[in-house]
Amino acid sequence: MAIVNRIGEFAEDMKTWRRHLHMHPELSLDCHETAGFVVERLREFGVDEIHEGIAQTGVVALIRGQGDGAVTGLRADMDALPIEEETGADYASTIPGKMHACGHDGHTTMLLGAARYLAETRKFKGTAALIFQPAEETIGGGRIMVEEGIMDRFGIEEVYALHCDPFTEEGVFSTAPGPIMAAVDDFHITLTGKGGHGAFPHECIDPVPCALSIGQALQTIASRNAPPRDALVVSLTIFNAGHATNVIPESVKLGGTVRTFDPDLRDLVEKRFHDIVAGQAASFGVTADLEYQRNYPATVNHDAQTEFATQVAADVAGAGKVNAQRDPEMGAEDFAYMLQARPGSYLMLGQGIGPSCHHPAFDFNDDVSAIGASFFARLIETRHGV
């Protein structure tokens, strides 16, 4: 494995940084201490410019190479999750109810490692734009940073990101051209009837049978409305009704998530939701309120940039440790907004088989930090070689 020698030399420093971040998780846009730690390290490294306060706590740092050239963006997410940690690690979260359960502490560390190396060596032309982003897990800090103009402000021409993968052997890169992560939509349905005594249903308008019927009917969108070859997930995950065995409830609340890749299918699903909910409510005589919210779009890798990124990954890990035809998955990523704004690619880096992301026992594998940092560094040097 061709880890950059200099990065390997400070791998223990990277472990220290990562574990500090792990002990101090922050949520959503409120990554103030995390951003402060990042900025402190960047100043130590001697980067050329540091821009703070983008998307409240986001940071963009610029490192200029030897001569004019293109500007390439490298992105890492910084936020944690509202989960009580169960790793048992001696560096476990010190904040009750919060933990880094998706590896963002590792992503930030890998980009800091690349920053240290690039600022020291500057064996490239052009500029590396390092994007430290909050709120990937919540409201889309990537979207906010794009809306606040980072691509134009810093002249970013291409953008790349790396995510740890707890389902793949340590040190194996994987990606693919085209859609790699799904679009995500959420829905909330409130059905209101007339409550009453469970022994006298004829005097009530029971919303429960309607809710059951809607739950079944929504599954027909995938089985009867979507083209069989198109990936679609409709998951009903919330069903709240009643509190007593002898009381027919006044209302029922449903909720869940929808995942798609194709924009036309996404439109079809939303239309069918409105049709099904309105039709079922009318047939059962209840009133219905549907909130259908579109969230992150699909994460779609660009062909040329993905081919380039896989070549760099092969240089770092070896050709046998790069899967360039990774199957798309139904999770979602707000890096999608950056890929809508600029061409680029999103890759996964295997950290060995273990608890999944968003599990309370998940922990980033420090042994892959130098691999990820080397990938970022080599990507800049390869794209902008002197």
N, C-alpha and C positions, 0 to 999 in steps of 0.2 A: 504494500500500500504506500503510495507516494505522498504521504503527509509532508507538508512543507516543513523543512527542518527547523526553521526559526519558530514556527508555530508550535511544533512539538516541544521546543525548549521551554515555552511558557505555558504548557498544558496544565501544570499545577496551579498557576495563577488563574487560569480559566475555571478550574474546578472551584477555587475559592470564590470567584465572582458569582458563579452559578448558585452555589449553596447559600451565599448571602441573599441573593434574589429569592431563592426558594423559601428562606426563613421570613421574608417580608413581602408577602403577596399583596397585590392591590387589584381592585376590580374596575372594569369599564374604563371611563375616561379619567378616573382618579388615580393615575399612576405617578403621583408627584414624587414620592421617594425613589421609585424605580427610575424615573427620568433623571432625577438628581444624581443617582449613582452612575447612570450612563454618561451624563455630561461630565461628571468628575473624572471618569476613566478617559473619556475622549480628550479632555484638556491635558491629562497626563501624557497621552500619546502624541500630542502635537498636531492634531488635525487642523486644517486651514480655516474652516468656518463651522460654527455650531449655531443652529437656529432652533430656538425653543418655543413652546406654547402653541404649536400647531395641533389642531384638534385638542385643545386644552393642554395636554401633557405630551404630545408627540414631539419628536426631535428629528431634525435632519442635519447630518454632518457631511461636509464636503472635504475630500482629500484629492488634491491636484497632483497629477503625475508630471512626467518630464516632457512638457510640450503640449500643444493643443491637440484636442481630440474629442471624441464623443463623451457624453455623460451617461453613465450606467447606474441605475438604481438597484440597491440591494435592501430588501425589507425584512425586518424581524418584528414580531408582535410581542407585547410586554405584559399584557393583563393576565390575571389569574381567574379562578372560578370560585363560586360560593359553595364550597364543599369542605366538610370536616376531614382533615387528613388522617389516613390510617396506615402510613408507611412504616412508622416506628423508627424512622431515621433520626440520628442525633442532630440533624440540621432541619428537622421538620418545621412546618409553619409555626410561627409564634403568634399568629393572628387567628383566634377562634373563628371557625366557619369559613375560612378562606384558605385556598391552597393552589399551588401551581400543578394542576392535574392534566395539563395538555402540553407541557414542554416549552411554554413560552419563555421560562427562565433560561432554558437551554438555547432557544433560538436567539435570544438577546445576547447570550454569552458567545455564541458562534460568530455573530456579527461583530461583537466587540473584539474578538480575537483577530478577525480579518482586518478590522480597523487598525489595531496595533501594528500588525505586520505591514499593511499598505502604507501607513504613515511613516514607518521606519525606512522602508526600502524604496518605494515610489518607482518600481520598475515597470511603469506603464505610461502611456500618453492619455490625455484627457482627464476626466474627473470621475471619481467614485462618489456617488451620493448614497449615504447610509441612512435608511429610513427606519426609525424606531417608533412603532405604532401602538397606541392604546386601543382598547375596546374592540378587539376582534371577536370576542365571545358574546358581545351584547348588541350594541347599536351600529356597529360598522365604522370603527375608527378609520379604516382604509378609505371608505367612502368620504368621510369628513375631510381627510387630508387631501384627497383628490379635489373635492369641492372647494377647498381653501387654496387650491392652485399650485400644489407642490410640483407638478409635472412641468408646467410652464415657468414657474418662478425659478426653478433650478435647472431648467433645460434638459430634463431627463428624457432620454430617447428610448431606452429599453429598461425593463424592470424584472427582477428575479427574486424568488423566495424559496425557502427551504423549511420543511416541517418534519419533525421526528416521527418515526413509524414503529410502534411497539408490536407489530405483527410480522415484522421482517427481520431477517438475520442482520446482525450488527455490521454496519459499514456498507450495506447494499443500497444503492440509489435506485429510485424508480420514478417514472413519469411517463407521459404519452402526449403526443400532439392532440389538439382538439379538447373536448370537454373532459375534465378530470374530476371535478367536484360539482355537485348538483346545485340548482337554484332551490331556495327554501322559502316556502310561504306558510303562514300560520292562520288558523281559523278558530273562531269562537262563536258558538251558537247558543242563544238563550231562547228557550221555548216556554211560553207562559199560557197556562190554562186556568182552571178553577179548582182549587184544592178542596179537600173535604174528608169526611170519614171513609176509611178504607172499606167499611161494610156497605156503603151506599154509593158505589161508583157511578150509578145512573144520575146522581145529582151533581156530579163533578164533570169537569173537562180535563181528563187525565193526560198530562204531557208526556208521561213515561212511554206509552206505546208508540207515540210519534217519535220520540228520541230513539227508541230501538229500531224503528223502521228507517229513520234517517241514517243511523249507523250502518245498517245493512246496505242501504241504497248507495251510500258513498263508495262502497267497495266495487260497485258495478262500473264506476268510472274507469278503473283500470282494466276490468275484465270485459267490458262491453262498449266502451267509448274510445279508449286509447288504442292506437295501432299496436298489435301484439309485439312488435320488435322494439317499440319505444319504451325506455325505462321510466317507470312511474311508481311512486310510493304515496299512498294515502293512508295515514295512520291516525286513528281516533284514540287519543291518549287521555282524555279527560271526560268523565261521565259522573256528574254530581247531581244527585236527586234525593230529597227526603232525608228524614232523621228518625222516623218512627214506623213500626210495622203496621200500625193501624191508621196511618194518615196518608192520603193521596197528596203529593206535593203540588204546590202552586206552579212551580217552575222547575226546569231542568237545564243544566248548563253542560254543553259539550265543547270539546276543543281538541286540537291536534295539529298535525303538520303534513305538508305536501312537498314532495321532492320531484323535480323534473330536470331534464337537460334541454329539451326543445322548446323554444319560445312559443311556437304555435300550440303545442300541447299544453303549455302553461296557461295560455288564454282559454283553451277548451275546458280545462279543469275548473278554472274559476267560474266560467259560465255555467257548467254543470252543477257546481255547488249551489249557485243561486237558484237554478231551476229545481233541483231536488229539494232543497230546504223549503222553498215557497210552495211547491206542489204538495209535499208531505204535510206541511203545516195546514194547508187548506183542507186536505182530506180528513184530518183529525180534528179540525175546528179549533186549533190553537194559534196563537200569534207567534211569530218567529222574528228574531233579530240576528242577522249574520254579519260578523265582522271578518272580512277576508283580507289579510295583510300580506303584501308582497315584501319579502326581505331580500337577502343577498341573491344576486343573479348567479347563473352557472359560472364556474371557474373554467375558462376556456384558454388552453395554452396555444400559442402561436407556433406554426410549424417550424419556421427557420430558427427561431430562438430556442425551441425545444431540442432540435437537432444539435445546435451548438452547445447547449447546456449538458446534454448527454455525453458529448465528446469530452467536455471538461471533466464531468464526473468520472468517465472512464480513465482519464489521465490521473485522477486522484486515487480512485479505488481499484482500477483494473477493469478491463472490458467485461470480465466474467462477473463483475459485481454491479452491473448496470442493467436494469430492466427498462427498456425503452418503449414497452407496450403494456404499461400498467393498466389494469381494468379501471374504468371510472367508478367512483363510489358516490353514495347518496348523501354523504356529509356535505357541509357547505363551508365556504371560506370567503371572508370579505376582501381577500386579495383579488377576487374577481373584479372589483371596481378598478383596481390599478391595471389589470390586464385589459379592461375595456378602454382605459385611457391611453395605454402604451403597449406595444408588443413586448412579449416576455414569456416567462415560463415558471411554473410552480413544480417543485420536486419534493419527493419524500426521501428521508434518510433512515434506513433501518437502524434500530438501537437494540435489537435482540427481542425475543419473544417475552412478553410480560403483560401485566395488567393494562387494559386499554386506556386510551385517553378518556378523561372525564370520570375515571374510577378513583375512589379515595385512596387506593393503594398504588396508584401510578407514580412513577418517579423517572425523571430524565436520566439517561445513562451518560455520565460524564466522559466515558471513554470515547464517545463519538464527537465530542466538542471540537477536537483538533481536525477531525475529518471534515466537518461542516465548515469550519473556518478556512481550511485549505481550499475547499471547493469555491467559496466566495472569493478568496484571494486569487486563485488561478483563473477564475472566470474573468476578473478584471484584467489580469496580466495577459491572458490569451486574447481577449477582445481588443486590448489596447497596447499590444506589445511595443517595446521601444526597439 
